[in-house]
Amino acid sequence: MVDLLLDEAAEKFLRGLEASPLTHKTYSTGLKAFLEFITERAGTSYPTISSIGEESLEEFFLWLDRKGFSRFTEQTYLAAATAFLRYLFRHHLFPPDFSIERAKEKLRAVVPRASYPIPMPDPDLPAVVLFYDQQPLPEDRLERLRLLRSRAIVHTLYASAGRVAEVASLNRKDVADGRRREVVVTGKGQKQRFIFLTPEAQEAIRAYVEERKDDYEPLFISHGRDYGRRLSTVSIWATVRKAARALGLHVTPHDFRHYRATQMLEEGAPLEAIQDILGHADISTTKRVYAHYTKPRIREIFDRTTLSPEEALKKRRF
C-alpha cells in the first residue's frame, strides 16, 4: 500500500470527480477544510493518507463545530470528506482493516441532522425550454445538431425531473429514439426507477436523433472535436446556463427537479407520488406509501399534473 501525501490524493480525487461545477467547487472547498484539519491534528505540513483514522470524520465535525460553521456547511463539508474517504477506500489506499462504515457510524453518533434550505425555483424557469425552441434552425449542420441537442436536453430535464447524471447517462435504446414514454434509469444508490417523458420531450429527442444519422449509443453526444463521445454533466450544465444567462435568470439543471415538484404539488399531486416520480427513497417512512402506487397510477398523476412550458408561464402561481 502506497502512503500518498494527502494533498496529492485529494487532487487526484477532484480531477476524477464527475459533477456539476457547483458541486465540484463545494467539494474542493470542503476538502480544503478537511486537509487543514488533518494537517493541524497530525502536527505536520505534509500529512499522508495514514494520518486518517476511522475517527477522523467524527473529529472533523467537532473541529468544524468549534470553528462556528453553520449546520448546513458542516453537512456539506462532511459529504465531501466522506466521498474522499470512499475514493481512497475503493482504490485500496487504506489499511485492509479500515472500515468506512465504522467511520460513518462514529460520525452519526455526534452529528445532528441538518435542515436544508427550502428550494425556491425561479418561476420563469420554463422560459429556458422556450429559449431553444424559439431559435431558428441554422444552415450549418453542426450548429443545427447542437441546437436540436439543446432542445432535447432541456425538454428532457423539464419533463422527467431527472437528476443531471441520470439524463447524461441515457442511451438511445433507453428512450427508443424518442418513441418511449417511460424510461428506466439507475439513480442514487444504484436503484432503478422510472422517469417519464412528455410528448414535447419525445418529439425533441426524435428530431435530434433523426438529424444525427449515426449509430452512437449515448443519447446526448458531443458535436465538437470528440464527436460521438457521451456529453458530460458539465456540458449539460453549460446548456442550461447559456439560456439562463441570455434570459437574465438563475437556473441550474437541478432547479428543474425543484420546479417540477412544486408545479405538481400546485396541480394537486399527492406528495408521496411526487417523491416516487423524483426517485426520493426514504425507507423508514415512504416505502409503505409507494407500494400503493402502481406504474399506471403514477403515469396518470404525471400526465394530469404536467403543464407545457407555455401553460406554466401563463399560470406562474409560485
N, C-alpha and C positions, 0 to 999 in steps of 0.2 A: 504494500500500500504506500503510495507516494503522499508525503505530507506537504501539500502545496501551501504557499502563502495565501492567506485568506483573501487579500485584495485581488490576487490573480484569479482565484476560484470564483470570486464574485463577478469579475469582468467576463469570464467565460460563461457564467450563468446568464448574465444580462445580454450578451451577444447572441445567445441561442434562444432567448425568450421571444416567442411569437405572441405579441399582444398589441393592443392599441397604443398609440403614442402616449396617451394619458396614463394608462396602466404601467407602461414601461418607465415613465418618469416617476410615478409613485413608488414603484418597486425599487428604482435606483435610489430615491431619497430614503426609503425605509432601510435599505441595505447599508447605506452610508451611516445611518444611526446605529445599526446593529454592529458594524465594524468598529465604530467609535466605542461602543460598549465593550466589545470583546478586547479591544486594544487596551482600554482602561483597566479591565479586570485582569488581563494577562500580564500587565506590567511591562510590555514590550511594544516597540513601534512596529514590529513586523510579526504579528501573530500568525500562526498556521492553523490548518484545519483541526489539528489535535487540541487546540485551545477551546474547542466547542465540546460541551458535555450535554448529557440528557437534561440537565437542569438549566441550560442556557436560555431557553425560551422563557421559562418562569422568571429567571433573574433579569432578563431583558425587559420584561413587562414591569417589574418592580423598579428598574432603573428609569424607564420612561415615566412611570408614575411619579417618582421623586422629582423629576425634572418639570413636572406640571403639564405634560401633553394632554390634550383632550382625549376622551374615551374613544372617539371615532379615529383620531390619528393613531392612538395606541393599537387599535384593532387593525388598521391598515398596515402599520409597520410590522406588526406581528405576522400578518398574512405574507408579507414579503420575506421575512426571516424564515417562516415555515416552508415556503416554496423553495427557498435557497437550500434549506436543510434536506428537503426531499430530493433536490437535484444532486446534492453531494451523496446521499444515500444510494440513489439509482446508479450513480457512477462508481460505486464501491470505494468511496474516498473516506469512509468512516471505518473504525474497527468493526469486526464481524458482530460483536456483542452490542453495538449501538442500536437502540430502538427508537424510531420516530414516534411510535405510538406511546411509549413511556414518556418521551419528552413532551408530547401534547397532553398527556394525562396530568403531568405535573403542572403544566400551564393552566389547564382547565380548573384546577383546584384553587387558583388565586385570581383568575380573570373574571370580572363581572361582564355580562353581556352588554354590548353597546347598542344604543338606539340610533339607527341610521337616519339620515335626513329624509324627509318626505320628498319623493320625486315630483318635480313641477315641470313637466314638459312644455315647451313653447306651444301655445295654441295655434300658431301658424305653421307648425311642422308639416302638414300636408302640402304646403307650397313647395317644399323640397322635391316632392314627387312631380308636381306640375312643372317645375323649373325645367326638367329634362324633357317632359312630354311636349312642351310647347316650343322646343327648339327645332328648327327645320333640319332635315337630314342633309349632311354635307355631301358634296360630289365625291370627294376623296374617300376611297373605300375604308382605309384605316380609321379616319376620323368618324366615318359613319358607324363602323363597328364599335368604336369607343362610346359614341352617344347611345347606341342601342344597348350596349352593355350597362351603361349608367342607368338607363331607364329600367332595365330588368333588375338591377341591384336594388334601387330604391323602392320599386314596386314589391319586390320580394321581402325586403325589410318591413315595409308597411303592412303587407298582407299577413305575413307569418308571425310577426313579433318575435322572430327568432334571434338568438344571440349571434353576434357578428361572426364568431368562429363557426357556428352551425351553417350560416349562409355561405361562408367562404369554402366550407368543406363539401358543398353539394356537388354531385356529379350529374351529368345529363340524364343518365339512366334513372336517377332518383326521381326526377321530375318528368321523365318520359318526354323530354324536349318540349315541355310546356303542356302536355296532354293530361298530366296527373294533377288532381286537386288536393290529395292528401299525400304527404311526403314523410317517410320515416327518417329521422335524424338521430344521431348519437350525441346526447348533450352531456352536461356535467355528470361526473361520476360514472361515465360510460353507460348511462341509462338511455335506452331507446324510447322515443316518443314520436307522436305525430305533430307536424306543423301543417297548416292549411294555406292554400293559395286561392286568391280571388280570381275571377275571370280576367281582370285587368292585368294581374301579375302573370297569369298563364299566357296571355297574348303578348306581353312584353318579352317573356322568355322565348316564345316561339319566334318572334320577329328577329331576336338576336341570334338564335341558333341557326335559323334559316339563312341569314346573311353570312354566317361564318363559313358554311360549306366545308367543314373539316370533320375529322374523327377524334379530336382531342376529348379525353374523358371528362375533365372538370367542366362544370357549368360556366364558371367565370374564369376567363384566362387573360393573360397579358397579350396586348397587341402592339408591343414595342420590340426592343431588341431580343428579349427572351420570349418571343411569340409562342403561345401554346402552353406556357407554364401557368400553373394554378395561381389565380390572383390572391395576394396576401390580404390579411385582415387590415394591414396598414393602408393598402390601396383602396379598400372598401371605405375606410375612414376618410380617405382623401376625396373620394367620390361625393360623400355626403358633405364634407367640409367645403368643397368647391361651391356647391349650390347654396349652402347656408351663408357663406360669406357674400355671395352675389346678392342674396336677399336681405342681408343685414340681420341674420338670425343666429342664435347659438344652439345648434342641434348636432348631436352625435348619433352614430348608429344605435347605441343603447337607448337613446331617447325614444326611438320608435317603439320599443317594448313598453316603456312607461306611458307613452301617449295612447297606444292601443289598449292597454289595461284600463286606463282612465276612460277612454272612449266607450269600451264595452260595459264598464260599470255604469256610466251615464245612460247607456241604452238599455239597462236593466238586466244584464247578465249576472248570474249568481257568482259570488266571489270564488267559490270552490271550482266553478267551471273555468274561470279566468286563470286560476292557478294551474289547472291542467293544461290549458292552451299554452301558457307561458313555460310550462315544464318546471314549475317550482315544486320540489319534493320536500314535504315535511312529514316524515314518517310518524311522528308522535300524534299529530292532530288531523292531517288532511288525507291520509291514505284511505281511511274508512269512508270519507266523503267521496273520494274519487271513484271508489268501487261502484257507486250508484250511477255513474255516468258512462254509458256505452259510447263507442266512437260515433255512431249516427246521432246520438243526443248532443254530443259536443259539436259535431259538424253543424247541426241545426242551430245551436246557440251562436256559433261562429258566423254563419250566414246571416242570421237575423240581426246581429249586433254590429256588423261591419258596414261602415259608411265609405262611399267612394271619397277620394281626396276633395272633389268639388263639394260634395254634400257636407263633409266635415268642416270645410272652411266657411260654409254658409251658416252652420249652427254655432260654432265657436262658443260653446257654453262653459268652457273651462280654460 
